[in-house]
């Protein structure tokens, strides 16, 4: 799924490949930032389920 998301971003938003948006603190394509956030959220969801 992440490779498809990254490929779609790279092909659809060519002008944004080097943009600093959405985070000045992250140097890379938005698709990689989105992947990092999704993995973090998945980990948080798994931790919450274990506590229930």
Buried (B, 14 or more C-beta within 10 A) or exposed (E): EEEEBBEEBEEEEEEBEEEEEEEEEEEEBBBBBBBEEEEEEEEEEEEEEEEE
